[in-house]
Amino acid sequence: MMKRLVFDAVDLRSALATQDVALREMIADYRAAGFEIILSMPGGLPSHNESTPEESLGELQALAGLCDAIAFGGPGAGSRALHLDDKAVSPDEFLRLDYDELLSLVEVS
């Protein structure tokens, strides 16, 4: 079974604002190691501070380049993945800990 990392789109966008290079490099390293990177869009297109649908789509395109798939409505209930968002794993933890340490922080179903 392929290992997956699921990033919440809004949280990823916020993290990139402060840790862009390090976060992009870490995501690239995980992709190179064979992980599938999924961008989770549970509430639809990002809308924070955008005034038009075109700006929201621009944000989505910028984030989409970091991932292998986009899950609108969030990943399926049966998906086995490590979810990286403000409720599970912080960007600092993601950058500091290896995969096994991240798994120890959360229960992966």
C-alpha positions in Angstrom: 0.0 0.0 0.0 1.3 3.4 -0.9 2.1 5.8 1.9 0.2 9.1 1.7 0.5 12.5 3.2 -2.6 14.6 3.1 -2.2 18.3 3.5 -5.1 20.6 4.3 -5.0 23.3 1.6 -5.7 26.3 3.9 -3.1 25.1 6.5 -0.5 24.4 3.8 -1.0 27.9 2.3 -0.5 29.5 5.7 2.6 27.4 6.4 4.1 28.2 3.0 3.8 31.9 3.9 6.4 31.5 6.7 8.4 28.3 5.8 8.2 28.2 2.0 11.6 26.8 0.9 12.0 24.3 3.8 8.4 23.0 3.4 8.6 22.7 -0.4 11.9 20.8 -0.1 10.5 18.4 2.6 7.4 17.7 0.4 9.7 17.0 -2.6 11.8 14.7 -0.5 8.7 12.7 0.6 7.5 12.5 -3.1 11.0 11.3 -4.2 10.8 8.6 -1.4 7.5 7.3 -3.1 4.9 9.0 -1.0 1.7 10.2 -2.6 1.0 13.8 -1.7 -2.7 14.8 -1.5 -4.1 18.3 -1.2 -7.3 18.2 0.8 -10.0 20.7 0.0 -12.7 19.9 2.6 -14.5 23.2 2.2 -14.0 23.7 -1.5 -11.7 26.3 -3.0 -9.5 28.4 -0.6 -11.3 31.7 0.0 -9.4 33.5 2.8 -8.6 37.0 1.6 -9.5 36.4 -2.0 -12.1 38.6 -3.6 -12.8 36.7 -6.8 -13.1 33.1 -8.0 -10.1 33.7 -10.3 -7.9 34.5 -7.3 -9.1 31.3 -5.5 -8.3 29.2 -8.6 -4.9 30.9 -8.7 -4.2 29.8 -5.1 -5.3 26.3 -6.0 -3.0 26.1 -9.0 -0.1 27.3 -6.9 -0.7 24.6 -4.3 -1.5 21.9 -6.9 2.1 21.9 -8.1 3.2 20.4 -4.8 0.8 17.4 -4.9 -0.1 14.3 -6.8 -3.9 14.6 -6.3 -6.5 17.0 -5.0 -9.3 15.6 -2.8 -12.4 17.9 -2.8 -14.5 17.2 0.3 -11.5 15.6 2.0 -10.0 12.2 1.5 -12.3 9.2 1.5 -13.1 7.5 4.8 -11.2 4.4 3.8 -8.0 6.2 2.9 -4.9 5.3 4.9 -2.9 8.4 5.2 -1.1 10.8 7.6 -3.1 14.0 7.7 -1.1 17.2 8.1 -3.3 20.1 9.4 -3.7 22.4 12.3 -5.4 19.6 14.3 -2.9 16.7 13.7 0.6 17.7 12.8 2.0 21.3 12.7 4.3 22.5 10.0 7.1 22.7 12.5 6.6 19.1 13.5 6.5 18.0 9.9 9.8 19.7 9.2 11.5 18.5 12.4 10.3 14.9 12.7 10.8 11.8 10.5 7.8 9.8 9.2 7.8 7.3 12.1 7.9 10.1 14.7 5.0 11.8 12.9 3.0 8.5 13.0 3.6 8.3 16.8 2.0 11.8 17.2 -1.3 10.7 15.5 -3.2 7.5 15.1 -3.3 6.5 11.5 -6.4 4.5 10.6 
